[in-house]
């Protein structure tokens, strides 16, 4: 990720969205509508306790890739039982590329959970969405996204 820090350090994960939050006001108008709404939600990067709409600690629970040429992709995230009251579904439109890179270095966790994410303008009116998981990275380049809690 370009601005967000989400890395393993010694005995735990270091996550820090502050550089991205400083940059966000400059780039937010370049993002497509759905992406802009998603990252502009004040709860999105609010890491403190009691915030049920922060993406941190959501568990990746499903991926649905369109088998036709529609460019659709949906990622589903289950809630963390101690933090979230609902899961998150992100639907991408106009997907140009999609990749999942697994690290396979943290074998003591049953599922991959979200550390943090970053949405950046792509230069062609679309955006990229990078999601750092505990043992993988997802990267989507698309026209836009729609994120729904529920």
Residue pairs with C-beta under 8 A, 6 or more apart in sequence:
1 20
1 116
1 118
1 130
1 132
2 118
2 120
3 17
3 19
3 20
3 22
3 23
3 118
4 15
4 16
4 17
4 19
4 20
4 116
4 117
4 118
4 132
5 14
5 15
5 16
5 17
5 19
5 116
6 13
6 14
6 15
6 16
6 115
6 116
6 132
7 13
7 14
8 14
8 105
8 106
13 115
13 134
15 47
15 56
15 115
15 116
17 45
17 47
17 116
20 45
20 118
21 45
24 39
24 40
27 120
27 121
28 36
28 39
28 40
29 36
30 121
31 39
31 119
31 120
31 121
31 127
32 125
32 126
32 127
32 143
32 144
32 145
33 144
34 144
34 145
34 146
34 147
35 119
35 127
35 129
35 144
35 145
37 147
38 44
38 90
38 119
38 145
38 147
39 119
41 53
43 51
43 52
43 53
43 54
44 53
44 54
44 55
45 54
45 55
45 116
46 53
46 54
47 54
47 56
51 83
52 83
52 84
52 85
52 86
53 84
53 149
54 83
55 77
55 88
55 114
55 116
55 117
56 83
56 114
56 115
56 116
57 80
57 83
57 84
57 113
57 114
58 77
58 78
58 79
58 80
58 84
58 87
58 88
58 113
58 114
59 77
59 78
59 79
59 80
59 111
59 112
59 113
59 114
60 75
60 76
60 77
60 111
60 112
60 113
60 114
60 133
60 136
60 138
61 76
61 77
61 78
61 87
61 111
62 74
62 75
62 76
63 73
63 74
63 75
63 76
63 100
64 73
64 74
64 76
65 72
65 73
65 98
66 72
66 73
66 95
71 92
71 93
71 94
71 95
71 96
71 142
71 143
72 91
72 92
72 93
72 95
73 91
73 92
73 95
73 98
73 140
73 142
74 89
74 90
74 91
74 92
75 89
75 90
75 92
75 131
75 138
75 140
76 87
76 88
76 89
76 90
77 87
77 88
77 89
77 90
77 114
78 87
79 85
79 86
79 87
79 88
80 113
86 149
86 150
87 149
87 150
88 147
88 148
88 149
89 147
89 148
89 150
90 129
90 145
90 146
90 147
90 148
91 145
91 146
91 147
91 148
92 98
92 129
92 140
92 142
92 144
92 145
93 142
93 143
93 144
93 145
93 146
94 126
94 142
94 143
94 144
95 140
95 141
95 142
95 143
96 126
96 141
96 142
96 143
97 139
97 140
97 141
98 138
98 139
98 140
98 141
99 138
99 139
100 136
100 137
100 138
101 136
101 137
101 139
102 135
102 136
103 135
103 136
103 137
104 135
105 135
106 134
106 135
109 134
109 135
112 133
112 134
112 135
112 136
113 133
113 134
114 131
114 132
114 133
115 132
115 133
115 134
116 132
117 129
117 130
117 131
117 132
118 129
118 130
119 127
119 128
119 129
119 130
119 145
120 127
120 128
120 130
121 127
122 128
122 141
125 143
126 141
126 142
126 143
126 144
127 141
127 142
127 144
127 145
128 139
128 140
128 141
128 142
129 138
129 139
129 140
129 142
129 145
130 137
130 138
130 139
130 140
131 137
131 138
131 139
